[in-house]
Amino acid sequence: MSDIKSKVQGMDPNLSARDLLSMSKRSGNVYEALAIISRRARQLSSEIKQELHQKLDEFAATSETIEEVHENKEQIEISKFYERLPNPAVIATNEFLNNELYHRYTDRKRAPILED
């Protein structure tokens, strides 16, 4: 998961317009490309969420009184870091456009024939 942090260092977290035809060349179909990107975005989202919860669980205090509130600056900084991360769909799209994603078809009968 730490490699995602290094990948997103210089990445623009904002959405931008993309050329769908160039995206579809790699998979053979616009919808296939979007399906690949969305599956990767779901993977990234669950990995990021799991990592955030692991880090925040270190700060979990077991106090018996509800009115006691502890403010931990390190916990706040971790939360802010994860809030500033680009959307998982943006990360997955950049990975797809940079040919960093591997995808395969499980059913070879349905796989499209790619022509160059």
Beta strands, then each sheet from edge to edge (+ up, - down):
end
